[in-house]
Each structure stands twice: as C-alpha cells, then as structure tokens.
Amino acid sequence: MDNPPAKPDKETLIKLVKQGIEMLADRNISSIVILSSYKINSVLKDNYGVDIKVDRIGRILSSVAKNNKLKKLSTNIPKYQLQIAKVGRLEYPELSSS
C-alpha cells in the first residue's frame, strides 16, 4: 500500500505556485493569461506529478493577486487576469520567520 505524499509546507507551495504561473505564461500565446487555482493545479500535476489541494493553491493565488492588484474576473471560480509582461515582477507572499 502506498503512503500518501507528504503535505508541502508553505514555502514549497509558494514556489510551486510561482512555477505554475510561469509555466502558464510561457505556454500562453496572447498577451494576457487567466489564472485560476484549477489551471495551476493541472499544470503542476501534469509537469511535476504534484497533487495539491486546489483550495491551498487558491489561497496562495488570492494573496498573489491582492499583492499585485490583479483584476478579478466575475466567475464562480476565482480567476485573475495577468499581463504576460508582468510575470517576472510578481510579488509573492512572504513567509514570516517568527
């Protein structure tokens, strides 16, 4: 019987979300990419074999969107609009070292 994978810590989760966003941006052909926790989860699962709960990704994505003032789209599932040119300048949540 296989053991379930260990739950990633917050630092690892932020790094994975960052890689997922960058990968979505690299593969996008338009100047704007739509970000959602489901898309990021799918990219991470397909490319890294990492399966993280979508709600954990959503919390990180929400704080990234808030820090960078990304436009939220009016859908049932939170989605954010990101210009490809701003991907390298995104600010990610900082980890408190307390």
N, C-alpha and C positions, 0 to 999 in steps of 0.2 A: 504494500500500500504506500502510495506517495504521500509525503508530507506537503501541506500547502506552502507556497512560497512565503518567506518572511515579509511582514508588512514594512515597506520602505519608510525610513524616517523623513522628517520634513525637508531636510537639506537635499536628500536624494530625490524626493518628489519634485521639488522646485527645479532641480537640474533636468529631470526627465520631462517636465512640462516645457521648459525652455527648449530642449532638443526637439520636442514635438512641434512647437510653434515654428521653430526654424525650418524644420523639415516640410511642414505645410506651406510655408512661404516659398521655399526653394522650388517646390513642385507646382506652384500656382502660376498660371500664365497671365492673369490680369494684374493690375497694379494694387488691388485690394484683396485681402484674404478674409474670409469669415471664420472666426474661431469659435469653437464650442468644445465642451468637455468630451462629448462623444467622438468628435473628429480627432482630438488629441489622443484619446484612449485608443482609438482604432489604429492610428499611426504608431503608437508605442507598442501595441500588441503585434502588429504586422512586422515591424522592423527590429524590435528588441525582444519580443516574446514576453514583455512585461504586462501583467494584467493587474491594473489598479482600479479600485472602485471609482466610478465616474464622479460621485459626489466629492471625493477628495480632490480630484483634478479640478472640478468646478470651483471649489473654494480657492484654490491657488489662482485659477484663471480669473476669478472675480477680483481678487486683490491686485493682480497684474493690470486688469482693466481699469480699476479705480486709480492705481498709482499713475497710469499713463493716460488717463482721461479718454479711454476708447469709447466710441459710440456703441451703445447697446441697442440691438435690434429688437423690435417688439414681436417676439415669438414666445411660445410656451416654454421652450428650452432656451435658457440664456445664451445668446450669441453676440459676439462683438466684432466690430469692423476694424480691421487693421490695415494701414497702408504698408505695402511691402518695404518702402524706403525707410520706415521707422523700426523695422525688426531689430536692427543692430543696436538701437538706442533704447530699447525697452528696459524699464526698471522692474526688477523682480522683488518680491517681499524679502526683507532682511530677516535673518534669524537672530533672535535675541540671545545673547551669550550670557544669560544670567543663571 
